[in-house]
Amino acid sequence: MTSGLPCPICEGPDRRGSLERSLRVLAVDDEAPALEDLVYLLRSDPRIAHVEAVTDATKALRVLHRAMDAGQPLDAVFLDIRMPGLDGLDLARVLSRFAQPPPVVFVTAHQQPAVEAFELKALDYLLKPVRPERLAESVHRIVHEVWDSKTATEPATPAPAQPSNSTPPEMGDEVIPVELGGVTRFIRLADIRYVEAHGDYARLHTATGSGLVRAALNGLEERWRSAGFVRIHRSHLVSLGHIDELRLEDGHLSVTIGGAVLPVSRRHARHLRQLLVRRARPTPGAGQPAGVLQPRNGLGS
């Protein structure tokens, strides 16, 4: 749906031609008429290729995580503030803990939360009813943000590989929505001990329980590799930092995590050993049962 609305700041050498008609954004508003209007205006902008629309923060998180799992993270979020349940400011706080937070543009009828919104590093703050030229300015800022981000992540020379025990601190703060008995609960990535394939879903296990996310194990493996997660079996992805034991019995390798014993397939065994050896600290070997490699501070060797 396009209407040829004017985009007064799209023209000229600053348009970032490579990003023209390439932005993918999410619109969040619990009021259907306001959401429809916003989606219409966004789709009318020549720089936006795709618009997702949802009516609450929980659905927004699902869409964002699904996009990241598919390797196509959304470029920005247009977010109402006054919503039932998690409001826009709550959602912005959650997004700020993502490894790569999307730019947030608040779209609201209220001026009062503006200070708090910008404290959360909002890219822009639009008042309803949204004027097309004002929205175009926000999109212009998003283009610059995405361009700068792409430039910053494309070094002139290949960057050296990070050591396997180097975990970006912000990764552990990422928050994931999981389904638990019909209730959506939010857990930190750092609290996940291991992940179990569950058909079209994955079950995330923590010290206090487990919950389901709609995601493939392959996607989670790729996305969380830099946070210390490694595949040990076609059905399991584990956090290296939560491994208590690496055990070899009757020629079969397994890991123990919080009382759970998980098999390690032959194809993954060597890589797992190498990663654990790199992470391990030297510990006295005396007193360990044969066939058991006990870690120190939760790390295997």
BALOBA-1460 file (C-alpha; in Angstrom, 3 decimals):
// residues 301
<rec num="1" residu="m" x="0.000" y="0.000" z="0.000"/>
<rec num="2" residu="t" x="1.614" y="3.213" z="-1.169"/>
<rec num="3" residu="s" x="0.308" y="6.703" z="-1.648"/>
<rec num="4" residu="g" x="3.263" y="8.667" z="-2.944"/>
<rec num="5" residu="l" x="3.447" y="10.776" z="0.210"/>
<rec num="6" residu="p" x="6.233" y="13.349" z="0.011"/>
<rec num="7" residu="c" x="9.488" y="12.499" z="1.705"/>
<rec num="8" residu="p" x="11.218" y="15.890" z="1.869"/>
<rec num="9" residu="i" x="14.482" y="14.620" z="3.322"/>
<rec num="10" residu="c" x="14.818" y="11.441" z="1.242"/>
<rec num="11" residu="e" x="16.406" y="13.184" z="-1.712"/>
<rec num="12" residu="g" x="19.975" y="14.265" z="-2.299"/>
<rec num="13" residu="p" x="23.389" y="12.684" z="-1.768"/>
<rec num="14" residu="d" x="22.614" y="11.805" z="1.871"/>
<rec num="15" residu="r" x="19.928" y="9.296" z="0.962"/>
<rec num="16" residu="r" x="22.185" y="6.253" z="1.447"/>
<rec num="17" residu="g" x="21.227" y="4.631" z="-1.846"/>
<rec num="18" residu="s" x="22.233" y="1.136" z="-0.744"/>
<rec num="19" residu="l" x="19.555" y="1.255" z="1.986"/>
<rec num="20" residu="e" x="16.758" y="2.542" z="-0.245"/>
<rec num="21" residu="r" x="13.642" y="0.390" z="0.140"/>
<rec num="22" residu="s" x="15.519" y="-1.987" z="2.442"/>
<rec num="23" residu="l" x="14.454" y="-1.131" z="5.999"/>
<rec num="24" residu="r" x="12.443" y="-3.702" z="7.958"/>
<rec num="25" residu="v" x="10.561" y="-2.255" z="10.924"/>
<rec num="26" residu="l" x="8.094" y="-3.229" z="13.642"/>
<rec num="27" residu="a" x="5.084" y="-1.147" z="14.741"/>
<rec num="28" residu="v" x="3.570" y="-1.743" z="18.193"/>
<rec num="29" residu="d" x="0.297" y="-0.192" z="19.410"/>
<rec num="30" residu="d" x="-2.634" y="-1.694" z="21.327"/>
<rec num="31" residu="e" x="-5.155" y="0.604" z="19.587"/>
<rec num="32" residu="a" x="-6.066" y="-0.832" z="16.181"/>
<rec num="33" residu="p" x="-6.909" y="2.483" z="14.397"/>
<rec num="34" residu="a" x="-3.656" y="4.099" z="15.547"/>
<rec num="35" residu="l" x="-1.677" y="1.012" z="14.508"/>
<rec num="36" residu="e" x="-3.323" y="0.942" z="11.072"/>
<rec num="37" residu="d" x="-2.530" y="4.623" z="10.516"/>
<rec num="38" residu="l" x="1.089" y="4.156" z="11.534"/>
<rec num="39" residu="v" x="1.532" y="1.080" z="9.344"/>
<rec num="40" residu="y" x="0.008" y="2.966" z="6.394"/>
<rec num="41" residu="l" x="2.434" y="5.864" z="6.803"/>
<rec num="42" residu="l" x="5.432" y="3.557" z="7.225"/>
<rec num="43" residu="r" x="4.569" y="1.549" z="4.123"/>
<rec num="44" residu="s" x="4.240" y="4.807" z="2.193"/>
<rec num="45" residu="d" x="7.868" y="5.710" z="2.896"/>
<rec num="46" residu="p" x="10.118" y="4.719" z="-0.050"/>
<rec num="47" residu="r" x="12.915" y="3.594" z="2.283"/>
<rec num="48" residu="i" x="10.871" y="0.955" z="4.092"/>
<rec num="49" residu="a" x="10.545" y="-2.478" z="2.508"/>
<rec num="50" residu="h" x="8.661" y="-4.380" z="5.202"/>
<rec num="51" residu="v" x="6.453" y="-3.526" z="8.183"/>
<rec num="52" residu="e" x="5.433" y="-5.951" z="10.940"/>
<rec num="53" residu="a" x="2.541" y="-4.885" z="13.174"/>
<rec num="54" residu="v" x="1.549" y="-6.224" z="16.617"/>
<rec num="55" residu="t" x="-0.736" y="-5.066" z="19.417"/>
<rec num="56" residu="d" x="1.315" y="-5.717" z="22.563"/>
<rec num="57" residu="a" x="4.860" y="-5.948" z="23.905"/>
<rec num="58" residu="t" x="4.929" y="-9.721" z="24.321"/>
<rec num="59" residu="k" x="4.013" y="-10.257" z="20.668"/>
<rec num="60" residu="a" x="6.641" y="-7.678" z="19.734"/>
<rec num="61" residu="l" x="9.353" y="-9.647" z="21.534"/>
<rec num="62" residu="r" x="8.305" y="-12.823" z="19.754"/>
<rec num="63" residu="v" x="8.500" y="-11.115" z="16.373"/>
<rec num="64" residu="l" x="11.912" y="-9.627" z="17.171"/>
<rec num="65" residu="h" x="13.351" y="-12.945" z="18.338"/>
<rec num="66" residu="r" x="11.875" y="-14.802" z="15.365"/>
<rec num="67" residu="a" x="13.485" y="-12.293" z="13.004"/>
<rec num="68" residu="m" x="16.862" y="-12.669" z="14.749"/>
<rec num="69" residu="d" x="16.613" y="-16.461" z="14.609"/>
<rec num="70" residu="a" x="15.982" y="-16.201" z="10.862"/>
<rec num="71" residu="g" x="19.102" y="-14.030" z="10.474"/>
<rec num="72" residu="q" x="17.012" y="-10.990" z="9.461"/>
<rec num="73" residu="p" x="16.847" y="-8.717" z="12.528"/>
<rec num="74" residu="l" x="14.444" y="-5.800" z="12.261"/>
<rec num="75" residu="d" x="16.015" y="-2.375" z="11.781"/>
<rec num="76" residu="a" x="13.790" y="-0.366" z="14.135"/>
<rec num="77" residu="v" x="10.764" y="-0.454" z="16.426"/>
<rec num="78" residu="f" x="7.984" y="2.180" z="16.396"/>
<rec num="79" residu="l" x="6.492" y="1.875" z="19.840"/>
<rec num="80" residu="d" x="3.430" y="3.202" z="21.674"/>
<rec num="81" residu="i" x="3.925" y="3.912" z="25.393"/>
<rec num="82" residu="r" x="0.575" y="3.450" z="27.144"/>
<rec num="83" residu="m" x="-0.268" y="-0.239" z="26.645"/>
<rec num="84" residu="p" x="-1.708" y="-2.914" z="28.986"/>
<rec num="85" residu="g" x="0.726" y="-5.372" z="30.532"/>
<rec num="86" residu="l" x="4.251" y="-4.434" z="29.516"/>
<rec num="87" residu="d" x="4.079" y="-0.823" z="28.363"/>
<rec num="88" residu="g" x="6.328" y="0.783" z="25.780"/>
<rec num="89" residu="l" x="8.906" y="1.954" z="28.306"/>
<rec num="90" residu="d" x="9.116" y="-1.562" z="29.810"/>
<rec num="91" residu="l" x="9.639" y="-3.034" z="26.361"/>
<rec num="92" residu="a" x="12.328" y="-0.450" z="25.572"/>
<rec num="93" residu="r" x="14.176" y="-1.476" z="28.747"/>
<rec num="94" residu="v" x="14.081" y="-5.114" z="27.614"/>
<rec num="95" residu="l" x="15.304" y="-4.182" z="24.129"/>
<rec num="96" residu="s" x="18.173" y="-2.149" z="25.586"/>
<rec num="97" residu="r" x="19.595" y="-5.408" z="26.973"/>
<rec num="98" residu="f" x="19.692" y="-7.105" z="23.561"/>
<rec num="99" residu="a" x="23.159" y="-7.811" z="22.195"/>
<rec num="100" residu="q" x="22.293" y="-5.464" z="19.296"/>
<rec num="101" residu="p" x="19.317" y="-3.345" z="20.365"/>
<rec num="102" residu="p" x="17.144" y="-2.041" z="17.510"/>
<rec num="103" residu="p" x="16.598" y="1.717" z="17.406"/>
<rec num="104" residu="v" x="13.339" y="2.687" z="19.152"/>
<rec num="105" residu="v" x="11.018" y="5.485" z="18.050"/>
<rec num="106" residu="f" x="8.223" y="6.190" z="20.518"/>
<rec num="107" residu="v" x="4.863" y="7.097" z="18.997"/>
<rec num="108" residu="t" x="2.456" y="8.369" z="21.646"/>
<rec num="109" residu="a" x="-0.239" y="10.884" z="22.506"/>
<rec num="110" residu="h" x="1.485" y="11.791" z="25.782"/>
<rec num="111" residu="q" x="4.315" y="14.261" z="26.322"/>
<rec num="112" residu="q" x="5.016" y="13.409" z="29.973"/>
<rec num="113" residu="p" x="7.150" y="10.263" z="29.420"/>
<rec num="114" residu="a" x="9.494" y="12.010" z="26.963"/>
<rec num="115" residu="v" x="12.321" y="12.512" z="29.467"/>
<rec num="116" residu="e" x="12.258" y="8.865" z="30.528"/>
<rec num="117" residu="a" x="12.047" y="7.779" z="26.895"/>
<rec num="118" residu="f" x="15.224" y="9.612" z="25.966"/>
<rec num="119" residu="e" x="16.950" y="8.312" z="29.098"/>
<rec num="120" residu="l" x="16.334" y="4.919" z="27.497"/>
<rec num="121" residu="k" x="18.186" y="6.241" z="24.419"/>
<rec num="122" residu="a" x="15.142" y="6.495" z="22.182"/>
<rec num="123" residu="l" x="16.070" y="7.523" z="18.658"/>
<rec num="124" residu="d" x="13.028" y="9.780" z="18.361"/>
<rec num="125" residu="y" x="9.734" y="10.720" z="20.047"/>
<rec num="126" residu="l" x="6.649" y="11.332" z="17.899"/>
<rec num="127" residu="l" x="3.355" y="12.742" z="19.111"/>
<rec num="128" residu="k" x="0.031" y="11.508" z="17.725"/>
<rec num="129" residu="p" x="-1.468" y="12.258" z="15.332"/>
<rec num="130" residu="v" x="1.731" y="11.569" z="13.414"/>
<rec num="131" residu="r" x="2.526" y="13.968" z="10.580"/>
<rec num="132" residu="p" x="4.050" y="12.304" z="7.466"/>
<rec num="133" residu="e" x="6.943" y="14.779" z="7.294"/>
<rec num="134" residu="r" x="7.763" y="14.195" z="10.964"/>
<rec num="135" residu="l" x="7.711" y="10.419" z="10.461"/>
<rec num="136" residu="a" x="9.963" y="10.848" z="7.422"/>
<rec num="137" residu="e" x="12.489" y="12.585" z="9.671"/>
<rec num="138" residu="s" x="12.449" y="9.610" z="12.053"/>
<rec num="139" residu="v" x="13.038" y="7.215" z="9.179"/>
<rec num="140" residu="h" x="15.897" y="9.445" z="8.057"/>
<rec num="141" residu="r" x="17.480" y="9.016" z="11.505"/>
<rec num="142" residu="i" x="16.992" y="5.256" z="11.304"/>
<rec num="143" residu="v" x="18.751" y="5.176" z="7.926"/>
<rec num="144" residu="h" x="21.740" y="6.963" z="9.472"/>
<rec num="145" residu="e" x="21.686" y="4.633" z="12.477"/>
<rec num="146" residu="v" x="21.591" y="1.497" z="10.320"/>
<rec num="147" residu="w" x="24.233" y="2.876" z="7.951"/>
<rec num="148" residu="d" x="26.564" y="3.739" z="10.817"/>
<rec num="149" residu="s" x="25.987" y="0.311" z="12.352"/>
<rec num="150" residu="k" x="26.769" y="-1.479" z="9.090"/>
<rec num="151" residu="t" x="29.896" y="0.633" z="8.595"/>
<rec num="152" residu="a" x="31.088" y="-0.058" z="12.134"/>
<rec num="153" residu="t" x="30.728" y="-3.826" z="11.660"/>
<rec num="154" residu="e" x="32.603" y="-3.965" z="8.326"/>
<rec num="155" residu="p" x="36.317" y="-3.488" z="9.155"/>
<rec num="156" residu="a" x="38.794" y="-2.882" z="6.370"/>
<rec num="157" residu="t" x="40.766" y="-5.968" z="7.411"/>
<rec num="158" residu="p" x="39.383" y="-9.215" z="8.822"/>
<rec num="159" residu="a" x="38.988" y="-9.029" z="12.573"/>
<rec num="160" residu="p" x="40.815" y="-11.675" z="14.601"/>
<rec num="161" residu="a" x="38.624" y="-14.466" z="15.905"/>
<rec num="162" residu="q" x="37.526" y="-14.097" z="19.503"/>
<rec num="163" residu="p" x="38.786" y="-16.739" z="21.901"/>
<rec num="164" residu="s" x="36.101" y="-19.248" z="22.837"/>
<rec num="165" residu="n" x="35.981" y="-18.034" z="26.421"/>
<rec num="166" residu="s" x="35.323" y="-14.429" z="25.407"/>
<rec num="167" residu="t" x="31.658" y="-13.720" z="26.065"/>
<rec num="168" residu="p" x="30.399" y="-10.203" z="25.375"/>
<rec num="169" residu="p" x="28.910" y="-9.070" z="28.697"/>
<rec num="170" residu="e" x="25.826" y="-7.616" z="27.031"/>
<rec num="171" residu="m" x="24.955" y="-11.031" z="25.534"/>
<rec num="172" residu="g" x="24.287" y="-12.491" z="28.979"/>
<rec num="173" residu="d" x="21.828" y="-9.679" z="29.692"/>
<rec num="174" residu="e" x="19.665" y="-10.550" z="26.679"/>
<rec num="175" residu="v" x="16.116" y="-11.381" z="27.774"/>
<rec num="176" residu="i" x="14.114" y="-14.144" z="26.098"/>
<rec num="177" residu="p" x="10.312" y="-14.580" z="26.358"/>
<rec num="178" residu="v" x="9.330" y="-18.223" z="27.001"/>
<rec num="179" residu="e" x="5.971" y="-19.957" z="27.254"/>
<rec num="180" residu="l" x="5.276" y="-21.652" z="30.580"/>
<rec num="181" residu="g" x="1.811" y="-23.078" z="31.217"/>
<rec num="182" residu="g" x="0.121" y="-20.468" z="29.024"/>
<rec num="183" residu="v" x="2.071" y="-17.640" z="30.682"/>
<rec num="184" residu="t" x="4.913" y="-15.714" z="29.060"/>
<rec num="185" residu="r" x="7.926" y="-15.500" z="31.355"/>
<rec num="186" residu="f" x="11.156" y="-13.585" z="30.683"/>
<rec num="187" residu="i" x="14.517" y="-15.204" z="31.392"/>
<rec num="188" residu="r" x="18.076" y="-13.959" z="30.970"/>
<rec num="189" residu="l" x="20.339" y="-15.675" z="28.475"/>
<rec num="190" residu="a" x="23.001" y="-16.007" z="31.189"/>
<rec num="191" residu="d" x="20.598" y="-18.136" z="33.260"/>
<rec num="192" residu="i" x="20.015" y="-20.734" z="30.524"/>
<rec num="193" residu="r" x="21.894" y="-23.960" z="31.262"/>
<rec num="194" residu="y" x="21.006" y="-25.960" z="28.186"/>
<rec num="195" residu="v" x="18.529" y="-26.074" z="25.316"/>
<rec num="196" residu="e" x="16.586" y="-29.126" z="24.186"/>
<rec num="197" residu="a" x="14.999" y="-29.596" z="20.746"/>
<rec num="198" residu="h" x="11.219" y="-29.974" z="21.023"/>
<rec num="199" residu="g" x="9.753" y="-30.371" z="17.528"/>
<rec num="200" residu="d" x="9.236" y="-26.881" z="16.089"/>
<rec num="201" residu="y" x="10.152" y="-25.438" z="19.488"/>
<rec num="202" residu="a" x="13.168" y="-25.376" z="21.774"/>
<rec num="203" residu="r" x="12.956" y="-25.890" z="25.535"/>
<rec num="204" residu="l" x="15.226" y="-23.583" z="27.539"/>
<rec num="205" residu="h" x="16.341" y="-25.052" z="30.872"/>
<rec num="206" residu="t" x="17.373" y="-22.903" z="33.842"/>
<rec num="207" residu="a" x="18.031" y="-23.653" z="37.513"/>
<rec num="208" residu="t" x="14.394" y="-22.865" z="38.344"/>
<rec num="209" residu="g" x="12.550" y="-24.581" z="35.501"/>
<rec num="210" residu="s" x="12.115" y="-24.580" z="31.738"/>
<rec num="211" residu="g" x="10.042" y="-22.929" z="29.036"/>
<rec num="212" residu="l" x="9.397" y="-23.152" z="25.316"/>
<rec num="213" residu="v" x="10.367" y="-20.779" z="22.524"/>
<rec num="214" residu="r" x="9.404" y="-21.182" z="18.897"/>
<rec num="215" residu="a" x="12.889" y="-21.496" z="17.418"/>
<rec num="216" residu="a" x="15.096" y="-24.063" z="15.718"/>
<rec num="217" residu="l" x="18.163" y="-25.341" z="17.548"/>
<rec num="218" residu="n" x="20.354" y="-24.473" z="14.541"/>
<rec num="219" residu="g" x="19.296" y="-20.824" z="14.736"/>
<rec num="220" residu="l" x="19.914" y="-20.609" z="18.473"/>
<rec num="221" residu="e" x="23.314" y="-22.278" z="18.051"/>
<rec num="222" residu="e" x="24.411" y="-19.634" z="15.557"/>
<rec num="223" residu="r" x="22.938" y="-16.737" z="17.488"/>
<rec num="224" residu="w" x="24.285" y="-17.701" z="20.920"/>
<rec num="225" residu="r" x="27.692" y="-19.083" z="19.942"/>
<rec num="226" residu="s" x="29.493" y="-15.943" z="21.130"/>
<rec num="227" residu="a" x="27.707" y="-16.244" z="24.491"/>
<rec num="228" residu="g" x="29.377" y="-19.614" z="25.135"/>
<rec num="229" residu="f" x="26.750" y="-22.029" z="23.817"/>
<rec num="230" residu="v" x="27.863" y="-25.124" z="21.904"/>
<rec num="231" residu="r" x="26.075" y="-27.996" z="20.174"/>
<rec num="232" residu="i" x="26.794" y="-31.377" z="21.773"/>
<rec num="233" residu="h" x="24.074" y="-33.466" z="20.112"/>
<rec num="234" residu="r" x="21.404" y="-33.049" z="17.458"/>
<rec num="235" residu="s" x="18.934" y="-32.535" z="20.319"/>
<rec num="236" residu="h" x="20.995" y="-30.429" z="22.742"/>
<rec num="237" residu="l" x="22.757" y="-27.078" z="22.939"/>
<rec num="238" residu="v" x="24.598" y="-26.354" z="26.186"/>
<rec num="239" residu="s" x="26.147" y="-23.370" z="27.956"/>
<rec num="240" residu="l" x="29.832" y="-24.129" z="28.536"/>
<rec num="241" residu="g" x="29.816" y="-22.102" z="31.730"/>
<rec num="242" residu="h" x="27.152" y="-24.329" z="33.287"/>
<rec num="243" residu="i" x="28.816" y="-27.700" z="32.634"/>
<rec num="244" residu="d" x="29.577" y="-29.454" z="35.944"/>
<rec num="245" residu="e" x="31.203" y="-32.632" z="34.618"/>
<rec num="246" residu="l" x="32.455" y="-34.169" z="31.410"/>
<rec num="247" residu="r" x="32.161" y="-37.943" z="31.874"/>
<rec num="248" residu="l" x="33.449" y="-40.872" z="29.792"/>
<rec num="249" residu="e" x="31.867" y="-44.249" z="30.574"/>
<rec num="250" residu="d" x="31.987" y="-47.388" z="28.422"/>
<rec num="251" residu="g" x="33.195" y="-45.319" z="25.504"/>
<rec num="252" residu="h" x="30.263" y="-42.894" z="25.718"/>
<rec num="253" residu="l" x="30.797" y="-39.215" z="26.492"/>
<rec num="254" residu="s" x="28.273" y="-37.140" z="28.446"/>
<rec num="255" residu="v" x="28.046" y="-33.850" z="30.329"/>
<rec num="256" residu="t" x="26.361" y="-33.157" z="33.647"/>
<rec num="257" residu="i" x="24.573" y="-29.835" z="34.079"/>
<rec num="258" residu="g" x="22.704" y="-29.170" z="37.296"/>
<rec num="259" residu="g" x="21.915" y="-32.846" z="37.795"/>
<rec num="260" residu="a" x="20.889" y="-33.486" z="34.174"/>
<rec num="261" residu="v" x="23.080" y="-35.927" z="32.233"/>
<rec num="262" residu="l" x="23.200" y="-35.139" z="28.518"/>
<rec num="263" residu="p" x="24.807" y="-37.343" z="25.840"/>
<rec num="264" residu="v" x="27.572" y="-35.988" z="23.617"/>
<rec num="265" residu="s" x="27.560" y="-37.353" z="20.078"/>
<rec num="266" residu="r" x="30.822" y="-38.557" z="18.516"/>
<rec num="267" residu="r" x="30.773" y="-35.826" z="15.875"/>
<rec num="268" residu="h" x="30.695" y="-33.100" z="18.568"/>
<rec num="269" residu="a" x="32.952" y="-34.719" z="21.175"/>
<rec num="270" residu="r" x="36.306" y="-33.447" z="19.959"/>
<rec num="271" residu="h" x="35.142" y="-29.856" z="19.508"/>
<rec num="272" residu="l" x="33.554" y="-29.851" z="22.973"/>
<rec num="273" residu="r" x="36.751" y="-31.143" z="24.598"/>
<rec num="274" residu="q" x="38.800" y="-28.453" z="22.859"/>
<rec num="275" residu="l" x="36.469" y="-25.684" z="24.024"/>
<rec num="276" residu="l" x="36.440" y="-26.926" z="27.613"/>
<rec num="277" residu="v" x="40.209" y="-27.236" z="27.714"/>
<rec num="278" residu="r" x="40.569" y="-23.623" z="26.563"/>
<rec num="279" residu="r" x="38.181" y="-22.412" z="29.226"/>
<rec num="280" residu="a" x="39.400" y="-24.571" z="32.103"/>
<rec num="281" residu="r" x="41.592" y="-23.347" z="34.913"/>
<rec num="282" residu="p" x="44.329" y="-25.647" z="36.210"/>
<rec num="283" residu="t" x="43.006" y="-27.791" z="39.069"/>
<rec num="284" residu="p" x="44.658" y="-30.538" z="41.143"/>
<rec num="285" residu="g" x="43.945" y="-33.879" z="39.556"/>
<rec num="286" residu="a" x="44.149" y="-35.915" z="42.745"/>
<rec num="287" residu="g" x="41.060" y="-37.586" z="44.080"/>
<rec num="288" residu="q" x="39.058" y="-37.568" z="40.822"/>
<rec num="289" residu="p" x="37.358" y="-40.827" z="39.804"/>
<rec num="290" residu="a" x="38.662" y="-42.377" z="36.605"/>
<rec num="291" residu="g" x="36.766" y="-41.262" z="33.539"/>
<rec num="292" residu="v" x="35.438" y="-38.056" z="35.142"/>
<rec num="293" residu="l" x="36.758" y="-34.607" z="34.296"/>
<rec num="294" residu="q" x="35.493" y="-32.258" z="36.983"/>
<rec num="295" residu="p" x="35.485" y="-28.533" z="36.270"/>
<rec num="296" residu="r" x="36.348" y="-25.664" z="38.517"/>
<rec num="297" residu="n" x="33.762" y="-22.934" z="39.071"/>
<rec num="298" residu="g" x="31.372" y="-24.711" z="36.724"/>
<rec num="299" residu="l" x="33.774" y="-25.041" z="33.757"/>
<rec num="300" residu="g" x="34.731" y="-28.406" z="32.331"/>
<rec num="301" residu="s" x="38.199" y="-29.435" z="31.166"/>
